[in-house]
Amino acid sequence: MASQAAMVGGGLLGATVIGLGSAYAAGAFTVTYDDFLDYANKNGFEYIGNKETSNVLEIKKLLDVEQNNSYRGLLKKHWGNMNANDLKETLNPKPTKTSGEVGTLFPDTGAISQSDEISKFVKGWCESKKDKTVGQDKKWTNESINKALDWEIFRDICLKSS
């Protein structure tokens, strides 16, 4: 009698393990995220828009005051992929090099002549991307979000590690 109970119990345990393994493989236990900001908040990032001060000022500080950081380099790297068409509102057009500028929009040292305009555009771009979803009735996963080009830009430009 005891051996029959052990066999039934063992069979139930085995079926449970197989069922859980199948559910895991099917993604039943995969962590999902609503949008870029949800992912950022749950993974130790701080959105620059969460500051008490305007995030335009936070971006301007990164550009002008903290010149030894890598923010200018990251902007230079991603600038070509930050499209003005992505903005929810077109109040802040994407700055470009002016004819009087020598070199680049993001010099390695010194002041940036268009830092106000750049900061406003970056703020608008970040605002438009923070709510990005993967699609209707779909959620981001770690794998899908890390493959998204917009996520890499959003992470580098709109977030700080907390």
Residue pairs with C-beta under 8 A, 6 or more apart in sequence:
23 29
27 141
30 141
31 42
31 141
31 142
32 139
32 140
32 141
33 39
33 42
33 139
33 140
33 141
33 145
34 133
34 139
34 140
35 130
35 131
35 132
35 133
35 140
36 129
36 130
36 131
36 132
36 140
36 145
36 150
36 151
36 154
37 47
37 130
37 131
38 140
39 140
39 145
39 151
40 46
40 47
40 130
40 154
40 155
40 159
41 47
44 161
44 162
45 155
45 159
45 160
45 161
45 162
46 159
46 160
46 161
46 162
47 126
47 130
47 158
47 159
48 55
48 58
48 59
48 126
48 158
48 159
48 160
49 55
49 123
49 126
49 127
49 130
49 158
51 57
51 58
54 123
55 123
55 126
56 119
56 120
56 123
57 119
59 118
59 119
59 122
59 123
60 115
60 116
60 119
62 69
62 71
63 71
63 72
63 75
63 112
63 115
63 118
63 119
64 111
64 112
64 115
67 109
67 110
72 106
72 107
72 108
72 112
73 106
74 156
74 157
75 106
75 118
75 122
75 157
76 104
76 105
76 106
77 156
78 152
78 153
78 156
78 157
79 105
79 106
81 149
81 153
82 94
82 121
82 122
82 125
82 153
82 157
83 94
84 90
84 93
84 94
84 121
86 125
86 128
86 129
87 121
87 124
87 125
87 128
88 124
88 127
88 128
89 124
91 120
91 124
92 117
92 120
92 121
92 123
92 124
93 117
93 121
94 121
95 105
95 114
95 117
95 118
95 121
96 105
97 104
97 105
98 113
98 114
101 113
105 112
105 114
105 118
106 112
112 118
122 157
122 158
125 157
125 158
126 154
126 157
126 158
129 150
129 153
129 154
129 158
130 154
130 158
132 150
132 154
133 140
134 140
134 144
134 145
140 148
145 151
